[in-house]
């Protein structure tokens, strides 16, 4: 028996008084069932405690009662739970890993991804506790709609537009964002689009991160009006839908091909590097429905051409903003401070006379115009209520304007 228990990897303790022989011929019988058969045929007592089997003489000491078989094996029941929102595989990991598992030592949980079912086998009390926990965890995850407006605006236009940066002095209402970044909140409706961005002398192609909060109720109307006047260029107005603590991102731009040579086998291949404007948002909803936004803004643009062997490659000018800010449901966060210079060459000439080869310089003028442009990003998070869709939110927002 000891050798058989060792081969079957079963913990077995046999009483000292037992000394008997038995002949068995069995097929497809596991060790626990074999022990029960032996105990019944030899009038023995079989107990199980903490995964260890104890085989002893009968409790009367006379071996007169046939089939005296007592075990301490727990009574297990099976129960299936249909999940409506959570994934069965992920929920099973939460229930079975870590020190907080509600399963008994003999309990088990399996899942069926196809039907999104959990199958629980355990003691009745453990099953009830697990069912209560599943009911708490199997709830719809809050969804957040992220509205973003990505625009560029010229430095000259900042002094003339309804949106004015860096002309207001900080007030007591300034809100601290991400430690050292501050923006003002204005209650006057006429100043809904005024934001306190500190005036900087940042050189072109660099970043002086500015973050502020504004009332976004009139934002789309104002931006559209400014765009018609060619004072603002709206690059993109994406709407993203994500869940709590899940990232949502959007990229707009191009991929630049590079020729990569392999000197070992004298072959060439083409690889691509992104030159894009990217926005990544990760929302975290608090109990009071405030939203902590992890914001990552990157602007990678083609730079100068660099000689590489017999070829030329295009460098990538990389600019990146990575910050964290709190916002209320429907509040607009403004990111600014990404600057770059644009040079526009133009030629003014008198018709006909400006095209005559010899005298055209007398009747034409070439000029270069330098414009310092700023990339400004407006981000507005909305917590969707149960059953609310992104399309319904668009209609709701349009009705308020």
Secondary structure, DSSP 8 states (H G I E B T S, - for coil): -HHHHHHTT--EEE-TT---------SS--HHHHHHHHHHHTTEEEEEETTEEEEEE-TTSS--STT--------EEEEEEE-SSS-HHHHHHHHHSSTT----TT-EEEEETTTTEEEEEEEHHHHHHHHHHHHHHSS---EEEEEEEEEEEETGGGGTSSS-BS-S---TT-EEETTTEEE----SGGGTT-B--------TT-EEEEEEEE-GGGHHHHHHHHHHTTSEEEEE--EEEEETT-EEEEEEEEEEEEEEEETTTTEEEEEEEEEEEEEEEEEEE-TTS-EEEEEEEEEEEEEEEEEETTEEEEEEEEEEEEEEEEE-TT-EEEEEEEEEEEEEEEEEE-TTGGG-TTTGGGGEEEEEEEEEEEEEEEEEEEEE-TT--HHHHHHHHHHH-
